[in-house]
Amino acid sequence: MPKVRVSMMDLQRRALQEVRKQPGCHDVREIAINRVAKPAENNWSLCVLAAGSADANTAARAAVHVQTVLRRDYDLLTD
């Protein structure tokens, strides 16, 4: 099944919702979607910028998990 191409803002919104669903991460405040310059399979990556009251390591692990899951379905729109 082909991936859905979404805008940076849409992907960021979806990813933040998914990160906040992970155990211990309901209070994650901010994430970043980074465009990958030379994509092999995926053209974006995800990281937590502000963990809020969540443990930073827990939030980082949640971001890796969410990135893996969302990369199966979404690619960034290209300019």
N, C-alpha and C positions, 0 to 999 in steps of 0.2 A: 504494500500500500504506500503511495507517495506521501511525503511529508507535507504538512500544511505550512505555507509561508505566512508569517505574521510580522507585524511591525515590532520595533524595539519596545515601545510602550506596552503593547498588548502582551508580549512575551514576559516582560518584567512584572506586569500585573498578575498574570497566571502563575508565574514562578513564585512570587511572594505569597500568594494564597496557598500554594502547595507546601512551601517551607513552613508556614504557620500551622499547617495541619500535622506536622511531625511532632512526636512527643518532646515536650520541653521547649518548644519553639514558638508557642502562640504569641509571644511578645517581640519577635524579631521585627525590627523597625525598618530596615532598608537593605535592599540587595542591589547588585549591579549585574547587568547583562553586558558582556564584553564581546565585541565582534572579533572573530578569529580572522587574521589577515590572509593566511594561506590554508583554507580548510581542506582537510583530507576527507572527512566524512561529515563533520558538523561545522557550521559557521558561527558558533557562539559558545560562550562559557558563562558560568554563573558563580558569583561569590557574595558573601554576606559582608555588608559595610557596617551595619549597626545591629548588634544582637539584642539590644534592649536588656531585659532582665534574664534572657536565656544565657546559658553557659556558652561561651564562644566556641569551644570545641564541639559541643552538641550541635550548635547552629551550622558550623562548617560541615560536619558530617551530613546533616540534613540537606544542605545545599548540594553536596556531591550526589546524594541519592536522587534528589529532585531533578538535577541536571541530567542524570542518566535516564530517568523516566521520560522527561519532556523531550529530550533529544530524539527519542524514537519517533515522535509525532510532529515536531516543529523545527522549522528553519527560519532564520531571519529573512525578511524581504531584502533584496539587494537594491542598491541605489540606481 
